Structure formats: C-alpha cells, structure tokens
Amino acid sequence: MSLRADFDFGTHQGRRRILEYGPGELGISNVNIAAAGAIDTREIYAPGFTHFVGQLATDTPIATTLSVRLVARIIGSLGGGGLMVAPAEWEVALLATAVGLNRYSFYWGESRGLLTDIAAGTGSTYCFSPIFRLRLRNTGAQPANTTTIEALVCQ
C-alpha cells in the first residue's frame, strides 16, 4: 500500500493524496475463475476515500463476462472486525471479455454506485464503506484464466 501526495484526488491534513493497492496486496493475481465461479480480494481499508478506479487483466480462451462487485463491511463494536452490511453485492462493472489477454478498467464513486435499494430507507443515494472487498464473479459460461487485479487506486 502506498500513499502519494502528488495528485489532486482528495486531501488529508492539507495534503493531496491517493491510496494505491497492487495485486499482491489485493490477493487476486493469476487466478483462474471457473464458469459461474467467484473470488474475493482481501479486505481493503480506505477510510476517507470516496472513489476508486481499478485495472483488471484476464486471458480467456472463449469470450465470457466478468462482474466486478463491491461487498461492503461495517466496523464492529469494540473492534469486532466488522459485519457484512447486507447479503447483497453491488455491481461495479460488468465486463464482456474478449478472447485472449486483455485489460479492463472499472470505477466506483459518487457518480456511479447509486444504491437504490438502500436509498429508499435511509434517504441517501450513495455509500462508501471504509472497509470492503471486491468480488469477481464469472457470469459467463467460459473460464476466466490468469485473472489479476493489477491496481486499485482509491481517491
């Protein structure tokens, strides 16, 4: 995890910052995702950030679709580690993958990720949990081989 202050993507104590995670920190590097399978990243901790952008690479033998989903967590009482907010997953991106090795990007932030199922009950239209996981769900009928989340940048 690296903290950089050279871009205008938010402020913390008067400093501009971004938070960047690499494949080793996320835990999804060169994994195969079977048809109808899923895999989760490690927990991502990004307090104070309201957007993220990521880059994913995958090598598919036949075109398929990958769904990038957000699984938010809340902080538990007395350091309990957090509970699942709800059994729901929120789709960040649906990627129609081409044959061969390709790279794709995805984004989640205030202008994306309107949580309509929660908005009716709370009056809010956007939520960004400081603790979350990304779930890659293969929604197609073909495997997604050597899949890697190459970078996740929180802003």
Summary of the structure (lengths in Angstrom):
residues: 155
radius of gyration: 16.1
end to end distance: 13.4
largest distance: 48.8
contacts: 442
relative contact order: 0.34
helix: 9%
strand: 51%
